[in-house]
Amino acid sequence: MQRVVFLTIASFMLLFSWNLPAHAAKYLFKIASLAPTGSVWIEQFESFGKEVAEKTGGEVAFRIYAGGVMGDDQTMYRKMRIRQLHGGGFTMTGISAVVPDFRVMAIPFFFETYKEVDYVKNGLIPTFKKRFRDKGLEFIAITEVGFVYAMSTKPIASFDDLRKSTNWSPTGDPISETYLVSLGITPVQLSIPDVLSSLQSGLIDTAYNSLYGSIIMQWFTKAKYLVDPPYGYAYGAFVLDSKAFAKLPEKYQQIIHSAAKNHFAILLKNTRKSNFDSRKVLEEHGAEFLQADPQTLAILREKRDLTISKLIPGSFSQDIYDKEKTLLEEYRKSKAGGKTN
């Protein structure tokens, strides 16, 4: 019932949040996302859509269906295949079922800083674009959730605590599932919209989200214990159907890519600021940040390497992993040499 009320409200808000005359556009793109209306992700996407509409004289418009009203990632993609949708803002988990190599940046405990993330991401984008085009998708931008934390309804600070907890794993995410199994944990697979109710009912007691994501999706109301350091990095993609995109005049295609480069860079900054500010908000609402002990961290990183060996080539290719690893090593060497702050 709670989810039905939420989706109804989200649908109602959409009628008033999109004030462009989309019905009059020559090229109308219907876009869906799990991101809630009012979140930094949807707000910035609306700004992106307005710029595109203005620069194309109203000939290109985007109509966005936020808050999961079009279903989860898999449902969104199916609707794209039958042309009910023309694109979407997908989570990494959802779109990687179509483009497996895109999930390579989600390896747990792989990145330590956002500067590492940015260096590796920028190096991988040309490959990502090709992989998406091979699947009939136009890759417009990477979206970011940010560093994600283990968050639980009970304190978790040791490896033994973690193994005793009931962990969530996103449906269709072989990385988190394989990793948790390597730790001796059998996760409960759920779609993202089902996590909050499962925390409330006790079906699971441990989930994974960014700090801002835990607030915007209300997970923090149940999972008040968070573990440092972060578990991993979460992200997504904004993609369009290649056939629909190809119908646009080349100048309009360039406008979309140019506007996306600008607005999604702003979104990146806003998302990171929201995550930074959310730590204080969570603490003010009773959240407690726990520090994992060194022994636990050593085990978690050891199991990460074991997990990678199990994921290649079924979940992502050796080629994309080698590129990612090389880029990370390049960055860390340059940093050690004083070339990069």
Residue pairs with C-beta under 8 A, 6 or more apart in sequence:
2 196
2 197
3 193
3 197
6 67
7 67
7 68
7 69
10 36
10 37
10 66
10 67
10 68
10 69
11 67
11 69
13 37
13 38
14 37
14 64
14 65
14 66
14 69
17 37
17 42
17 46
18 46
18 49
18 63
18 64
20 49
20 50
20 53
20 58
20 61
20 62
21 58
21 61
22 28
22 61
22 62
22 63
24 58
24 61
25 53
25 58
25 59
25 60
25 61
26 59
26 60
27 56
27 59
27 60
27 61
27 244
27 247
27 248
27 252
28 61
28 62
28 63
28 86
29 60
29 61
29 62
29 63
29 86
29 87
29 240
29 244
30 62
30 63
30 65
30 84
30 85
30 86
30 87
31 45
31 62
31 63
31 64
31 65
31 85
31 86
31 87
31 88
31 89
32 64
32 65
32 66
32 69
32 70
32 71
32 76
32 79
32 85
32 88
32 89
33 41
33 42
33 45
33 64
33 65
33 66
33 67
33 68
33 88
33 89
33 90
34 67
34 68
34 72
34 73
34 89
34 91
34 192
34 193
35 41
35 42
35 66
35 67
35 89
36 42
36 66
36 67
36 216
36 217
37 66
37 67
39 66
39 216
40 212
40 267
40 270
40 271
40 274
41 89
41 143
41 267
41 271
42 64
42 66
44 263
44 264
44 266
44 267
44 270
45 62
45 64
45 89
45 238
45 263
45 267
46 64
47 263
47 266
48 62
48 259
48 260
48 263
48 264
49 61
49 62
49 64
51 259
51 262
51 263
52 60
52 61
52 62
52 255
52 256
52 259
53 60
53 61
53 62
55 255
55 259
56 252
56 255
59 252
60 248
60 252
60 255
60 256
65 85
68 192
68 193
70 76
70 79
70 85
70 88
71 79
72 94
72 171
72 191
72 192
72 193
73 88
73 90
73 91
73 93
73 94
73 95
73 97
73 172
74 94
74 97
74 172
76 85
76 88
76 90
76 94
77 88
77 90
77 94
77 95
77 97
77 98
79 85
80 86
80 87
80 88
80 241
83 241
83 244
85 241
86 240
86 241
86 244
87 138
87 140
87 238
87 239
87 240
87 241
87 244
88 238
88 239
89 143
89 236
89 237
89 238
90 236
90 237
90 238
90 239
91 145
91 170
91 192
91 234
91 236
92 102
92 103
92 105
92 106
92 234
92 235
92 236
92 237
93 103
93 106
93 170
93 171
93 172
93 173
94 172
94 236
95 102
95 236
95 237
95 239
96 102
96 103
96 172
96 173
97 172
98 135
98 137
99 128
99 131
99 132
99 135
99 137
100 315
100 316
100 317
101 127
101 128
101 131
101 316
101 317
101 319
101 320
102 128
102 131
102 132
102 237
103 173
103 174
103 175
103 315
103 316
104 124
104 316
104 320
104 321
104 324
105 111
105 117
105 120
105 121
105 124
105 233
105 235
105 324
106 173
106 175
106 176
106 232
106 233
106 234
106 235
107 175
107 232
107 304
107 307
107 308
108 175
108 176
108 179
108 231
108 232
108 300
108 304
108 307
109 229
109 231
109 232
109 297
109 300
109 301
109 304
110 232
110 233
110 304
110 328
111 117
111 120
111 147
111 232
111 233
111 328
112 229
114 147
114 272
115 331
115 340
115 341
116 328
116 331
116 332
117 233
119 327
119 328
119 330
119 331
119 340
120 324
120 327
120 328
120 331
121 142
123 323
123 327
124 320
124 323
124 324
124 327
125 139
125 142
127 320
127 323
128 139
128 142
128 237
129 139
132 138
132 139
132 237
132 239
133 139
133 242
136 241
136 242
136 243
137 239
137 240
137 241
137 242
138 239
138 240
138 241
138 242
138 245
139 237
139 239
140 237
140 238
140 239
140 240
140 256
140 257
140 260
140 264
141 237
141 238
141 260
141 261
141 264
142 235
142 236
142 237
142 264
143 235
143 236
143 237
143 238
143 264
143 267
144 234
144 235
144 236
144 267
144 268
144 271
144 272
145 209
145 210
145 213
145 234
145 235
145 236
145 271
146 210
146 211
146 212
146 213
146 233
146 234
146 271
146 272
146 275
147 210
147 230
147 232
147 233
147 234
147 275
148 208
148 209
148 210
148 213
148 230
148 231
148 232
148 233
148 234
149 208
149 209
149 210
149 211
149 214
149 226
149 227
149 228
149 230
149 231
150 156
150 162
150 206
150 207
150 208
150 226
150 227
150 231
151 206
151 207
151 208
151 209
151 214
151 219
151 220
151 223
151 224
151 225
151 226
151 227
152 165
152 205
152 206
152 207
152 223
152 225
152 226
152 227
153 199
153 202
153 205
153 206
153 222
153 223
153 224
153 225
154 165
154 205
154 225
155 161
155 225
155 288
155 290
156 162
156 165
156 206
156 225
156 227
156 290
157 227
157 290
157 291
157 292
157 293
157 296
158 292
158 293
158 295
158 296
159 183
159 295
159 296
159 299
159 300
162 183
162 185
162 206
162 296
163 183
163 184
163 185
165 185
165 205
165 206
166 188
166 203
166 204
166 205
166 206
167 180
167 185
167 187
167 188
167 204
167 206
167 207
168 187
168 188
168 189
168 190
168 195
168 198
168 204
168 206
168 207
168 208
169 176
169 177
169 180
169 187
169 188
169 189
169 190
170 176
170 189
170 190
170 191
170 192
171 189
171 190
171 191
172 189
174 311
174 314
174 315
175 307
175 311
175 315
176 187
176 208
177 187
177 189
178 307
178 310
178 311
178 315
179 303
179 304
179 307
180 186
180 187
181 187
182 303
182 306
182 307
182 310
183 299
183 300
183 303
188 198
188 203
188 204
190 198
190 203
190 204
192 217
195 204
195 207
195 217
195 219
196 217
196 218
196 219
196 221
196 222
198 204
199 205
199 207
199 219
199 222
199 223
200 222
205 223
206 223
207 219
207 223
208 231
208 232
208 234
209 217
209 219
209 234
210 234
210 275
210 278
211 226
211 275
211 278
211 279
211 282
212 271
212 274
212 275
212 277
212 278
213 219
213 234
214 220
214 223
214 278
214 282
215 278
215 281
215 282
220 282
220 285
220 287
224 286
224 287
224 288
225 287
225 288
225 290
226 282
226 287
226 288
226 289
226 290
227 289
227 290
227 291
227 292
228 289
228 290
228 291
228 292
229 292
229 297
238 260
238 264
240 256
245 253
245 256
248 256
279 289
283 289
292 300
308 321
312 318
312 321
331 340
334 340
335 341
